[in-house]
Each structure stands twice: as structure tokens, then as C-alpha cells.
Amino acid sequence: MTLGELPAEERGVILWEFPRKVPHGVQFLQLLQQLYGISNDPEEFSALAPWCPVFRVEG
């Protein structure tokens, strides 16, 4: 099994879904939330795409 990092332009849609599908996981991104002043709103989360790595699990 390998991890493949997604390019920034593909991360937004995944980050948009994250607060809805994994609400208990949002706490793991609190530092990014504090640094960029965002809430748990999906639109604001998707704006983190340039700074938040997202990986595809392959294999």
C-alpha cells in the first residue's frame, strides 16, 4: 500500500466534504483553522487546499 499526494487543485473537493463526513476529525486540523481563521464550514475548509496535504491510498 502506498500514499500518493494529490495536487492542490484536486484537494478542495475532498476538504469540502471532510467536516460533513468526518466531523470528529476536524479537531486534527485545528492548527490550520487557527492559522487561517476558518470555521468548520465546508467552503472555508476547501479553501485550505493549497496548504493542507491530501493523500490517496493506493494499493
C-alpha positions as CSV (number, residue, x, y, z in Angstrom):
1,M,0.0,0.0,0.0
2,T,1.3,3.5,-0.9
3,L,0.2,7.1,-0.3
4,G,0.0,9.4,-3.3
5,E,-0.3,13.2,-2.5
6,L,-3.0,14.9,-4.5
7,P,-2.2,18.1,-6.3
8,A,-3.6,21.3,-4.7
9,E,-6.3,21.7,-7.4
10,E,-7.8,18.2,-6.5
11,R,-7.8,18.7,-2.7
12,G,-10.6,21.3,-2.4
13,V,-13.5,18.9,-3.1
14,I,-12.2,16.4,-0.6
15,L,-11.6,19.1,2.1
16,W,-15.1,20.4,1.4
17,E,-16.5,17.0,2.3
18,F,-14.3,16.5,5.4
19,P,-16.3,18.4,8.0
20,R,-19.5,16.7,6.9
21,K,-18.2,13.2,6.7
22,V,-15.6,13.2,9.5
23,P,-16.9,15.8,12.0
24,H,-14.9,14.3,14.8
25,G,-11.7,14.5,12.7
26,V,-12.0,18.3,12.3
27,Q,-10.1,18.7,15.6
28,F,-7.0,17.4,13.9
29,L,-7.0,20.4,11.7
30,Q,-7.4,23.0,14.5
31,L,-4.0,24.4,14.0
32,L,-4.7,25.2,10.3
33,Q,-8.1,26.6,11.4
34,Q,-6.4,28.9,13.9
35,L,-3.7,30.0,11.4
36,Y,-6.1,30.8,8.6
37,G,-9.1,31.9,10.7
38,I,-11.6,29.4,9.3
39,S,-14.6,27.7,10.8
40,N,-15.9,24.2,10.2
41,D,-17.8,25.4,7.1
42,P,-17.2,23.2,4.1
43,E,-16.5,26.2,1.8
44,E,-13.8,27.5,4.2
45,F,-12.3,24.1,4.6
46,S,-11.9,23.7,0.8
47,A,-10.0,27.0,0.8
48,L,-7.2,25.2,2.7
49,A,-6.3,23.1,-0.3
50,P,-3.0,25.0,-1.1
51,W,-1.7,24.4,2.5
52,C,-3.3,21.1,3.6
53,P,-1.8,18.0,2.0
54,V,-4.4,15.3,1.0
55,F,-3.3,11.8,0.1
56,R,-4.8,9.0,-1.9
57,V,-4.3,5.5,-0.5
58,E,-3.2,3.2,-3.3
59,G,-2.8,-0.5,-3.4
